[in-house]
């Protein structure tokens, strides 16, 4: 457990950290998130209060996330016990381990800067959450449904599931949150990694929003936006839309994930400075096909998009801009009432602090439920107003009759502006739905009947067929005209 300093404020029986993102400072291999927990007293505590706080260790320069609990006793005069911690679950395919121990703790009672604002923000966060029910309540609300099928299928081992949920009619039915040593006591504060969900939520939604605000942005040349991509001549005719579709025409092999599994990707992913990452992204791949004609999966394309977004926005505003903060956070995250945890993307470790965009976002379950409901049942509206370019959004959501995305090298899967598309196979007429996918076993599906399903697991297995069948039994996919209440926007 790395050492840390943190300020905490109390509101009711909650103990709330003033910083919800990764704590600053050198911590070896980890970034440390500390989240709101509880405070209470028990008989015989002799004036001490008990505190329990959820926390997450996220691997630096990666999205691998280990979730744990810390606890300690403290008293108003500054007396404090040792801190005990335990980690018994993670969303991480390649490194799974239990961790536990004790740490010496110092406690300094006193006023905390911006205490009132921290409390108000936390209370606002709690009050704006989507209504949540246990996943088993689904069997009561929709008789005949077996909720266990959402998490226990031939392709999904419950032992490797962090959590999962099903969103329908404005309610988040939440399941999972089991660890190797019992249920996680703060399921609502469990940090979830995005991995490649970021390609959909950062790059895909980012381009849709950009095109809505400045029509024609999707056709901007990458060479004209990113200096490092202007040198070799391979990016003059590649557009922002091509980056979001992963059809740049620049690749070594068109076979699925050959480029993504290469040593070049390892070097690109390991780079922590912008100058190194952008050069590896722009300079490595030769021109093999016309832009827009051939789909090849490249995380490096999403990183180029992040820089291109920043530079395009700076051109519009006339000043240095940060696309995540100025567009995604301002126009989507905060109007939807997403948690403070979602506001800290992984960034380069230099003064530029460029957001990765191909992975590195962090969420809570409520964030994922709100985002999926907003995109699906909510049709991408904030305060009843559509905020995305309609053509790009409808195509990505697999609802366009004219555009369904580009064929991928994966059988029936399609890809459009950062989102995957798949045929349901349940209706006489072809019916498709969009979904997002992340490394290791992360899926967020947006079903045609307005319901959504999400799962965060780490045994590299993906199964949407069983959840799709359950959702179809609740409300047919074959008649996609539906209405669904949305949580109020803040």
C-alpha positions in Angstrom: 0.0 0.0 0.0 1.6 3.3 -1.0 1.8 6.2 1.5 -0.8 8.9 1.1 -2.1 12.2 2.5 -5.8 13.1 2.3 -8.3 15.5 3.7 -11.6 14.2 4.8 -14.9 15.9 5.8 -17.9 14.4 7.5 -21.5 14.8 6.5 -24.0 12.7 8.5 -22.5 9.2 8.7 -20.4 9.7 5.5 -16.7 10.5 5.5 -15.9 12.2 2.2 -12.4 12.8 0.7 -11.9 16.3 -0.8 -10.2 14.8 -3.8 -11.9 12.0 -5.7 -9.3 11.5 -8.4 -5.9 9.9 -8.1 -4.0 11.3 -5.2 -0.9 13.3 -6.2 2.6 12.1 -5.4 4.9 9.2 -6.3 3.4 5.8 -5.4 5.5 3.2 -7.2 3.4 1.2 -9.6 0.0 2.6 -8.5 -2.4 5.5 -8.7 -4.5 5.7 -5.5 -8.2 6.6 -5.4 -9.9 7.1 -2.0 -13.7 7.3 -2.1 -16.4 8.2 0.4 -17.0 5.8 3.2 -18.8 5.6 6.5 -18.2 6.6 10.1 -19.8 5.0 13.2 -19.4 4.1 16.8 -19.9 0.9 18.8 -20.2 0.1 22.4 -16.9 -0.1 24.2 -15.1 2.1 21.7 -14.1 4.5 24.6 -14.7 7.7 22.6 -13.2 6.5 19.4 -15.0 6.6 16.0 -14.7 3.9 13.4 -14.0 4.8 9.8 -14.2 2.6 6.7 -13.2 3.9 3.3 -13.3 2.2 -0.1 -10.2 2.7 -2.2 -8.8 1.6 -5.6 -5.2 1.0 -6.7 -5.0 1.7 -10.5 -1.8 0.6 -12.3 0.1 3.6 -13.5 -0.1 4.2 -17.3 -2.8 1.5 -17.5 -6.4 0.9 -16.5 -5.9 -2.3 -14.4 -7.9 -1.5 -11.2 -7.8 -3.3 -7.8 -10.5 -2.5 -5.3 -10.1 -2.6 -1.5 -11.2 -1.4 1.9 -9.3 0.5 4.6 -10.4 1.0 8.2 -9.2 2.8 11.3 -10.3 4.3 14.6 -9.8 7.9 15.5 -10.7 10.4 18.3 -11.2 14.1 18.4 -8.0 14.8 20.2 -5.9 13.3 17.3 -5.5 9.8 18.7 -5.7 7.3 15.9 -5.2 3.5 15.4 -3.1 1.8 12.7 -4.8 1.6 9.3 -5.8 -1.9 8.2 -6.4 -2.5 4.5 -7.4 -5.4 2.3 -7.8 -5.9 -1.5 -9.7 -8.9 -2.6 -11.1 -8.0 -6.1 -10.0 -6.3 -9.3 -10.9 -5.8 -12.9 -7.6 -6.8 -14.5 -7.1 -9.8 -16.8 -3.3 -10.2 -16.3 -2.7 -9.5 -12.6 -5.1 -10.8 -9.9 -3.9 -10.9 -6.3 -5.0 -10.4 -2.7 -3.3 -7.7 -0.7 -3.5 -6.8 3.0 -1.6 -5.2 5.8 -1.3 -2.5 8.4 0.0 1.1 8.1 1.0 3.6 10.7 -1.4 6.5 10.5 -1.2 10.2 11.6 -4.4 12.2 12.2 -4.6 16.0 12.4 -8.0 17.3 13.3 -8.8 20.8 12.0 -10.7 22.8 9.4 -10.7 21.7 5.8 -10.6 24.1 2.9 -13.8 24.2 0.8 -15.5 21.9 3.3 -19.0 23.3 2.5 -18.5 22.9 -1.2 -17.3 19.3 -0.8 -20.3 18.4 1.3 -22.7 20.1 -1.1 -21.1 18.4 -4.1 -21.3 15.0 -2.4 -25.0 15.4 -1.4 -25.8 16.5 -4.9 -24.0 13.4 -6.3 -26.0 11.1 -4.0 -29.4 12.8 -4.7 -28.9 12.7 -8.4 -28.2 9.0 -8.7 -30.4 6.8 -10.8 -32.9 4.7 -8.8 -31.1 1.5 -8.0 -32.5 -1.9 -7.1 -30.8 -5.3 -6.5 -30.6 -7.4 -9.6 -32.9 -10.0 -8.0 -35.7 -7.4 -7.8 -35.9 -7.8 -11.6 -37.6 -11.1 -11.0 -40.3 -9.4 -9.0 -40.7 -6.4 -11.3 -40.8 -8.6 -14.4 -42.1 -12.0 -13.5 -40.6 -15.0 -15.3 -37.2 -13.5 -15.6 -34.2 -15.3 -14.1 -31.7 -12.6 -13.1 -28.9 -15.0 -12.5 -28.6 -15.5 -16.3 -27.1 -12.0 -16.5 -23.9 -13.1 -14.8 -23.7 -16.9 -15.1 -23.4 -18.1 -18.7 -21.2 -20.4 -20.6 -18.9 -17.5 -21.4 -19.0 -15.5 -18.2 -17.7 -17.0 -14.9 -19.1 -15.2 -11.8 -15.8 -15.7 -10.1 -14.3 -13.1 -12.5 -17.2 -10.6 -12.5 -16.6 -7.4 -10.7 -20.2 -6.1 -11.1 -22.9 -6.0 -13.7 -26.2 -4.2 -14.2 -29.3 -4.0 -16.3 -31.0 -0.6 -16.9 -34.6 -0.4 -17.9 -37.4 2.1 -17.5 -35.0 4.5 -15.6 -34.0 1.9 -13.0 -30.5 0.5 -12.5 -30.7 -3.1 -11.4 -27.3 -3.8 -9.9 -25.6 -7.1 -9.3 -22.2 -8.7 -8.5 -19.8 -6.8 -6.2 -18.5 -10.1 -4.9 -14.9 -10.5 -3.9 -12.8 -13.5 -3.0 -13.6 -12.9 0.7 -17.3 -11.8 0.7 -19.4 -9.0 -0.8 -17.8 -5.6 -1.3 -19.5 -3.3 1.2 -19.5 -0.2 -1.0 -20.8 -1.5 -4.3 -21.8 2.1 -5.3 -18.3 3.3 -4.8 -16.5 0.5 -6.7 -14.1 2.1 -9.3 -14.5 0.6 -12.8 -11.9 0.9 -15.5 -13.0 1.9 -19.0 -10.2 0.3 -21.1 -11.5 0.7 -24.7 -14.9 2.0 -23.6 -12.9 5.2 -23.9 -12.8 4.8 -27.7 -16.6 5.1 -27.7 -17.1 7.6 -24.9 -14.2 9.9 -25.6 -13.5 9.6 -29.3 -16.9 8.6 -30.6 -19.1 10.9 -28.5 -16.4 13.6 -28.8 -16.6 13.6 -32.6 -20.4 13.6 -32.6 -20.4 16.6 -30.3 -17.8 18.4 -32.3 -19.7 17.9 -35.5 -22.9 19.2 -33.9 -21.1 22.4 -32.7 -19.0 22.9 -35.8 -20.5 21.1 -38.9 -17.7 19.9 -41.1 -15.3 19.1 -38.2 -15.5 15.4 -39.0 -13.9 16.0 -42.4 -10.9 17.9 -41.1 -7.5 16.5 -42.2 -5.4 15.0 -39.5 -2.2 16.3 -41.0 -3.6 19.8 -40.7 -4.4 19.3 -37.0 -1.5 17.2 -35.7 2.0 18.4 -36.6 3.6 15.1 -35.9 1.3 13.4 -38.4 2.1 15.9 -41.2 5.7 14.8 -41.8 5.4 11.4 -43.6 2.5 12.2 -46.0 0.3 9.4 -44.8 -2.3 11.6 -43.0 -3.1 14.3 -45.5 -6.3 12.6 -46.7 -7.2 11.0 -43.3 -10.0 12.7 -41.5 -11.3 12.8 -37.9 -14.1 10.6 -39.0 -11.6 8.0 -40.3 -9.8 8.0 -37.0 -13.1 7.4 -35.1 -14.0 4.6 -37.5 -10.5 3.1 -37.4 -10.3 3.3 -41.2 -7.2 5.4 -41.7 -5.6 3.1 -44.3 -2.4 3.2 -42.3 -1.5 -0.2 -40.9 1.0 -3.1 -41.1 -1.5 -6.0 -41.1 -5.3 -6.0 -41.7 -5.7 -9.2 -39.7 -7.6 -8.7 -36.4 -5.4 -7.2 -33.6 -2.1 -8.2 -35.2 -0.9 -4.6 -35.1 -2.5 -4.1 -31.7 -0.5 -7.1 -30.3 2.8 -6.0 -31.8 5.9 -4.8 -30.0 5.1 -1.4 -31.5 1.9 -1.2 -29.5 3.7 -2.2 -26.4 6.2 0.7 -26.9 3.4 3.1 -27.7 1.3 2.0 -24.6 4.4 2.2 -22.3 5.3 5.7 -23.4 4.3 8.3 -20.8 5.3 11.5 -22.6 3.2 13.1 -25.3 6.1 13.6 -27.7 7.0 9.9 -27.6 3.4 8.6 -27.9 2.4 10.9 -30.7 5.5 10.1 -32.8 4.9 6.4 -32.3 1.3 6.8 -33.3 1.9 8.9 -36.4 5.1 7.6 -37.8 5.0 3.8 -37.6 2.3 2.5 -40.0 2.7 2.6 -43.8 -0.2 3.4 -46.2 -1.9 0.2 -47.2 -5.4 1.2 -48.3 -7.5 4.3 -49.1 -8.8 6.0 -46.0 -12.4 4.9 -45.2 -12.1 1.6 -47.0 -10.5 -0.9 -44.5 -11.1 -1.3 -40.8 -8.0 -2.0 -38.6 -8.2 -1.7 -34.8 -5.5 0.7 -33.5 -5.5 2.3 -30.0 -2.9 4.7 -31.4 -5.6 6.2 -33.7 -7.6 7.2 -30.7 -4.7 8.9 -29.1 -4.1 10.9 -32.3 -7.8 11.9 -32.2 -7.3 13.2 -28.7 -4.6 15.6 -29.9 -6.5 16.5 -33.0 -9.6 17.4 -30.8 -7.5 19.6 -28.6 -6.0 21.4 -31.5 -9.3 21.8 -33.4 -10.9 23.3 -30.3 -8.0 25.7 -29.8 -8.4 26.8 -33.4 -12.1 27.6 -32.7 -11.5 29.4 -29.3 -8.2 31.0 -30.1 -6.6 29.7 -26.9 -5.2 26.5 -25.5 -7.9 24.0 -24.9 -8.5 20.7 -23.2 -11.1 18.7 -25.1 -12.0 16.4 -22.2 -12.6 19.3 -19.8 -14.1 21.8 -22.2 -16.4 19.5 -24.2 -16.9 16.0 -22.6 -17.0 17.2 -19.0 -18.8 20.4 -19.6 -21.4 19.2 -22.2 -22.0 15.6 -21.2 -20.5 14.4 -17.9 -21.7 17.2 -15.6 -25.1 17.7 -17.2 -25.7 14.0 -16.7 -24.6 14.2 -13.0 -21.7 11.8 -13.4 -19.5 11.2 -10.3 -16.3 13.2 -9.5 -14.4 9.9 -10.1 -15.3 10.1 -13.8 -13.5 13.5 -14.1 -9.9 12.2 -14.1 -8.8 10.6 -17.4 -5.4 9.0 -17.7 -3.0 11.6 -19.1 0.6 11.9 -20.2 3.1 12.5 -17.4 4.4 15.8 -18.7 3.3 19.5 -18.7 1.0 18.9 -21.7 -1.0 16.3 -19.7 -2.7 14.9 -22.9 -5.7 12.6 -22.3 -5.1 9.1 -23.6 -8.6 8.6 -25.1 -8.0 5.0 -26.0 -8.3 3.9 -22.3 -7.8 5.5 -18.9 -11.3 6.6 -17.9 -12.7 5.6 -14.5 -16.3 5.3 -13.5 -18.8 4.2 -10.9 -21.7 1.9 -11.6 -24.1 4.8 -11.5 -22.0 6.6 -14.2 -22.2 3.7 -16.5 -26.0 3.3 -16.0 -26.6 7.0 -16.7 -24.4 7.0 -19.8 -26.0 3.9 -21.3 -29.5 5.2 -20.5 -28.6 8.6 -21.9 -27.4 7.1 -25.2 -30.1 4.5 -25.6 -33.5 5.4 -24.0 -32.5 9.0 -23.9 -31.5 9.3 -27.5 -28.5 11.5 -26.6 -30.6 14.3 -25.2 -29.6 16.7 -22.4 -32.5 18.7 -21.1 -34.7 17.4 -24.0 -32.2 18.7 -26.5 -30.0 16.5 -28.8 -26.4 17.4 -28.3 -24.8 15.2 -31.1 -24.7 15.3 -34.9 -27.8 13.3 -35.8 -26.3 11.3 -38.7 -23.2 10.2 -36.8 -25.2 9.4 -33.6 -27.9 7.4 -35.4 -25.4 5.4 -37.4 -23.3 4.6 -34.3 -26.4 3.5 -32.4 -27.3 1.2 -35.3 -30.6 3.0 -35.9 -29.8 4.5 -39.3 -31.4 2.9 -42.3 -28.6 4.3 -44.6 -25.5 3.8 -42.6 -24.7 0.8 -40.3 -20.9 1.2 -40.0 -18.0 -0.5 -41.7 -17.5 -4.3 -41.8 -14.8 -5.4 -39.4 -12.7 -8.6 -39.6 -15.0 -10.1 -36.9 -17.8 -12.0 -38.8 -21.1 -10.0 -38.3 -19.7 -7.1 -36.2 -19.7 -3.6 -37.5 -18.0 -0.5 -36.3 -19.2 3.1 -36.5 -17.7 6.2 -34.8 -16.2 4.3 -31.9 -19.2 2.0 -31.3 -19.6 -1.7 -32.2 -22.8 -3.0 -33.9 -24.2 -6.5 -33.8 -27.3 -8.2 -35.3 -29.7 -9.6 -32.7 -30.9 -12.6 -34.8 -34.3 -12.5 -32.9 -36.5 -10.8 -35.4 -37.7 -11.4 -38.9 -36.5 -8.0 -39.9 -32.8 -7.4 -39.3 -32.4 -5.6 -36.0 -29.0 -4.4 -34.8 -27.8 -2.8 -31.6 -24.8 -0.9 -30.5 -22.3 -1.8 -27.8 -19.1 -0.7 -26.2 -16.3 -3.1 -25.4 -13.2 -3.0 -23.2 -10.2 -5.2 -22.7 -10.4 -8.2 -20.4 -14.2 -8.7 -20.3 -16.0 -5.3 -20.3 -19.2 -4.8 -22.3 -21.9 -2.1 -22.3 -24.8 -3.1 -24.6 -27.6 -0.7 -25.8 -30.4 -3.0 -26.8 -33.1 -2.0 -29.3 -35.9 -2.0 -26.7 -34.4 0.8 -24.8 -32.8 -1.3 -22.1 -29.0 -1.5 -21.4 -26.7 -4.1 -20.0 -23.2 -3.7 -18.6 -20.7 -6.0 -17.2 -17.1 -5.5 -15.9 -15.2 -8.8 -15.7 -11.6 -10.0 -16.3 -11.4 -13.5 -17.7 -11.3 -12.2 -21.3 -14.8 -13.7 -22.1 -17.6 -11.7 -23.8 -21.2 -12.8 -24.0 -24.0 -10.5 -24.9 -26.3 -13.2 -26.3 -27.7 -14.4 -22.9 -28.4 -10.8 -21.6 -30.0 -9.9 -25.0 -32.3 -12.9 -24.8 -33.5 -11.9 -21.3 -34.0 -8.3 -22.3 -36.0 -9.4 -25.4 -38.2 -11.5 -23.2 -39.0 -8.4 -21.0 -39.7 -6.2 -24.1 -39.5 -7.4 -27.7 -36.5 -6.2 -29.8 -38.7 -6.5 -32.9 -40.8 -3.4 -32.1 -38.1 -0.9 -31.1 -40.6 1.9 -30.5 -40.3 2.5 -26.8 -40.5 5.2 -24.1 -38.4 5.3 -21.0 -38.2 7.8 -18.2 -34.8 9.5 -17.7 -33.2 10.7 -14.4 -33.3 14.5 -14.1 -30.3 16.3 -15.5 -28.4 18.6 -13.2 
